[in-house]
């Protein structure tokens, strides 16, 4: 199953990029042995200069153009809170069911459009706080890595 993250916005050089690179490399190193590939990162340019609804809809169109068939996981503050083991279980169940891809969606400053949230098989939140999308990307990559360590029985996750 191909893992990917589609994120609105580009990471600039700095500590967020370094943290994302670290977890991306770790996840990629474990993925193949667990029946996954990736995670791929797709960056969507942020829309600028219009009303928030128009920006969100423009970004949603660009995300939808790049969205592969499979499990869509929308990261949204109104989503469900899952523990890491439950998240790992959802990914493993999708993989075992033959789902071709699992894609995490990270919106821009205005969040994700309603049609993308409606399309998602899972709407997930990392808490009620508003978190910058660069940090959300690092959290998403870390949780993908953590999910793989849980599936592999690796001691990284100490539950």
C-alpha positions as CSV (number, residue, x, y, z in Angstrom):
1,X,0.0,0.0,0.0
2,X,1.4,3.4,-1.0
3,X,1.5,5.9,1.8
4,X,1.5,9.6,1.0
5,X,0.9,13.0,2.5
6,X,-0.6,15.8,0.4
7,X,0.0,19.1,2.1
8,X,-0.9,22.7,1.3
9,X,2.2,24.8,1.6
10,X,5.9,24.3,1.1
11,X,8.3,23.6,3.9
12,X,11.1,26.2,4.1
13,X,14.6,25.4,5.4
14,X,14.7,25.2,9.2
15,X,14.0,22.9,12.1
16,X,10.6,21.8,10.8
17,X,12.1,20.6,7.5
18,X,14.9,18.8,9.4
19,X,12.3,17.1,11.7
20,X,10.2,16.1,8.7
21,X,13.2,14.7,6.9
22,X,14.2,12.6,9.9
23,X,10.8,10.9,10.3
24,X,10.4,10.6,6.5
25,X,13.6,8.7,6.3
26,X,12.8,6.5,9.2
27,X,9.3,5.7,7.8
28,X,10.7,5.0,4.4
29,X,13.3,2.6,5.9
30,X,10.6,0.5,7.6
31,X,7.8,0.7,5.0
32,X,8.9,-1.9,2.4
33,X,9.3,-4.7,5.0
34,X,5.7,-4.1,6.2
35,X,4.0,-4.0,2.8
36,X,4.0,-0.2,2.4
37,X,5.8,2.1,0.0
38,X,6.6,5.7,0.6
39,X,5.6,7.9,2.3
40,X,5.5,10.2,-0.7
41,X,5.1,14.0,0.0
42,X,3.1,16.1,-2.4
43,X,3.2,19.8,-1.8
44,X,0.3,22.0,-3.1
45,X,1.0,25.7,-3.5
46,X,-1.0,27.9,-1.2
47,X,-3.7,30.0,-2.9
48,X,-3.3,33.7,-2.2
49,X,-5.2,37.0,-2.3
50,X,-8.9,35.9,-2.2
51,X,-11.6,35.1,0.3
52,X,-10.8,32.1,2.5
53,X,-13.6,30.0,0.9
54,X,-12.2,30.6,-2.6
55,X,-8.7,29.7,-1.4
56,X,-9.9,26.6,0.3
57,X,-11.8,25.5,-2.8
58,X,-8.8,26.2,-5.1
59,X,-6.6,24.1,-2.8
60,X,-9.2,21.4,-2.7
61,X,-9.3,21.1,-6.4
62,X,-5.5,20.8,-6.6
63,X,-5.5,18.2,-3.8
64,X,-8.3,16.2,-5.6
65,X,-6.2,16.1,-8.8
66,X,-3.3,14.4,-7.0
67,X,-5.4,12.1,-4.7
68,X,-4.9,8.4,-5.5
69,X,-7.7,5.9,-5.0
70,X,-7.7,4.4,-1.5
71,X,-8.1,5.5,2.1
72,X,-8.2,9.2,2.5
73,X,-7.3,10.5,6.0
74,X,-8.2,14.2,6.4
75,X,-6.3,15.9,9.2
76,X,-8.8,18.4,10.7
77,X,-9.4,19.9,14.1
78,X,-13.0,18.7,14.0
79,X,-11.8,15.1,13.5
80,X,-11.7,12.1,15.7
81,X,-8.9,11.6,18.2
82,X,-7.2,8.2,17.8
83,X,-4.4,6.8,19.8
84,X,-1.3,5.7,18.0
85,X,-2.1,2.0,18.3
86,X,-5.6,2.5,16.9
87,X,-4.1,4.5,14.0
88,X,-1.6,1.8,13.3
89,X,-4.5,-0.7,13.3
90,X,-6.4,1.3,10.8
91,X,-3.4,1.4,8.4
92,X,-2.7,-2.3,8.9
93,X,-6.4,-3.2,8.3
94,X,-6.5,-1.1,5.1
95,X,-3.2,-2.7,3.8
96,X,-4.5,-6.2,4.6
97,X,-7.8,-5.5,2.8
98,X,-5.8,-4.7,-0.4
99,X,-6.3,-0.9,-0.3
100,X,-3.9,0.5,-2.8
101,X,-3.1,3.7,-1.0
102,X,-3.5,5.7,2.2
103,X,-3.2,9.5,1.8
104,X,-3.1,12.0,4.7
105,X,-4.4,15.5,3.8
106,X,-3.1,18.6,5.4
107,X,-4.9,21.8,4.6
108,X,-3.6,25.3,4.4
109,X,-4.3,28.3,6.6
110,X,-8.0,28.0,6.0
111,X,-8.2,24.3,6.5
112,X,-9.7,21.6,4.2
113,X,-12.8,22.1,2.1
114,X,-15.9,20.3,3.2
115,X,-15.9,18.1,0.1
116,X,-12.5,16.7,1.0
117,X,-13.5,16.0,4.6
118,X,-16.6,14.3,3.3
119,X,-14.5,12.1,0.9
120,X,-12.3,11.0,3.8
121,X,-12.6,7.5,5.3
122,X,-11.1,8.9,8.4
123,X,-11.1,12.5,9.7
124,X,-8.4,12.7,12.3
125,X,-7.3,15.4,14.7
126,X,-4.1,15.9,16.6
127,X,-6.0,17.8,19.3
128,X,-8.2,20.8,19.6
129,X,-5.4,23.3,19.4
130,X,-4.7,25.1,16.2
131,X,-1.3,23.8,14.9
132,X,0.7,25.3,12.1
133,X,0.7,23.1,9.0
134,X,4.5,22.7,9.1
135,X,4.2,21.2,12.6
136,X,1.2,19.0,11.5
137,X,3.4,17.6,8.7
138,X,6.1,16.7,11.2
139,X,3.4,15.1,13.4
140,X,1.9,13.1,10.5
141,X,5.3,11.8,9.4
142,X,6.1,10.8,13.0
143,X,2.8,9.0,13.4
144,X,3.4,7.1,10.2
145,X,6.8,6.1,11.5
146,X,5.3,5.2,14.9
147,X,2.5,3.2,13.3
148,X,5.1,1.2,11.4
149,X,7.1,0.5,14.5
150,X,4.0,-0.7,16.2
151,X,3.3,-3.1,13.4
152,X,6.9,-4.3,13.4
153,X,7.0,-4.8,17.2
154,X,9.8,-2.3,17.4
155,X,10.4,-0.8,20.9
156,X,10.1,2.9,19.7
157,X,6.4,3.0,20.8
158,X,6.4,2.3,24.5
159,X,2.8,1.8,25.4
